[in-house]
């Protein structure tokens, strides 16, 4: 009777664990799919785990599975499932894919046989109208992000994200804040629809920064008129967080005669008040011509003059 009680004490935990592990493997096989390799690894891990547990209980007559022990066994059971899934997901089937006989589609895909699992395949309802021109412009500004040249594409050292200067350009005030006033005011009356800007700076070595902005206007005529107005109003610029206008000079970008550009020198003081340091940078505002069929996008950029000469692709 004593030996039977001892056997029950030792077998209770390992048998319960083995049953739970096999049940878990069966559920995973039906839902995620295990395959032969997943079953082999999962069952092997379960047998090794439960055998080790039974041996430990047999060697220590006083040992019992208390609440903490059952929690540990539960965690080990979940680990068995993870091991089985890991192997199942990395299984490679030898051979080459072949087109099904009689398949009419040129890509050889039989849509009726595709198993998307629980991934939703039904198209969602259309987002609908923005409701007003302002919110529509914000949505269009996010779409414009795909056509903005990233600063890191011009100079691989420009990788530090400038959060304040990056994002949707909502109105002419935002243009002033990005490029200096009164370039934003020059857009008044020219039907600015949307805009997006991207800014990065260096995190080591000589300091450089680059801000690229794409603005969308209602028509090519609006864009051309805006370019002329911005060039006229850009004789002096008041930069963000500054009050003193900075004189600018017309700048010609080699090999891009159709562009209108302004260059300037600006010394920024940080912070104010308190301990101070200053950064003097060469800047250039480049106003490109019309380059879209459906709408015009005057591209504006403020960047280190050295980068302009090295990378004249910014004017494109």
Steps between C-alpha positions, in 0.01 A plus 500: 500500500788734585668429165174569315457835679861589417442417132188718491690787664774482241274445196230759569694809388684352199187327365293815536774700331532249215124502442490879496796520263352252255170684510679828432683345203173368362339845525799662329492240224135579428538880514850603397619172348804313633601246240710192572803697621291703744339188644835325542664793676197573717450137609872455566518813715189387691641151572837636612336760722260257668764229540728747674216607729413138587864418577529802730185403689610136529840590647352727769227322699397826666457689173152605393368724224368803685332807344834643388595166345178482299559855374851400389361191327246718317774729379704202384196370311470831317872481419438162337238662277738784407774252409262304278375814324854628446601184319173486307539859377855437380427181312617502138335278241745377239422546133390777265160658457320400182194641330188296555384318186220680324539818707377793291662783697841605362654496848380145564311596818172326579322748726256236615785302659660789686479471879525846653446370851345764723641787293212724385454493122173689467558861386417761760241764432634819330628763742253749358534876462726701728209732579673830419794634303720544807481138611524385140824693468641332810420158354655599166808625686558152641475357149763747380753343735572238233633763255719694743873441456631380836806690629679168553464434126712810435758449776533171689615688813162675536327243717392676820125568490387862540149455632384863505589553133362169370140423415194643328524867400154624595499866389706805402598557864665158498693599186624812681607290797690258278658727239485846651251784465362636274531201263177367647312823439606482136273197462187696596257515211669216314287211630739301717343156540747293701864447588744269671850560638784272606800616707815327625837609638836342575571332833880514475769703328430846352140602552279492191125498462262468210130574472308402187141607448249424226202732460198423283298778342171482316640545148823556307403866461468536879840335546671728246347810657603381847860450385513857371345638819730303729808620311377859525424482871818308583737801487526465880390210719417487869596155617309293761548622861679812373385860456768655281451465122792343314587634154506246219663486159384337180681174438541308177516121524728352233323298230157604632431838336123470550529516878470805720719497810606727785807467723575657840717481814329456838641478851266331747536546879398217736348515756364841593525596782766298681826336390551574133670358196460605141487322165571686178377320192476563130146457378327486167132512411443329168168554324466249217272534205191303406569127471161330534232439239187509713623760748814701561733431789745784567777334701676707764810411693721667761837338530872543544647670191782245490244224455340695215817509295578134575149374437327711235236230471309690773374735232324220317 
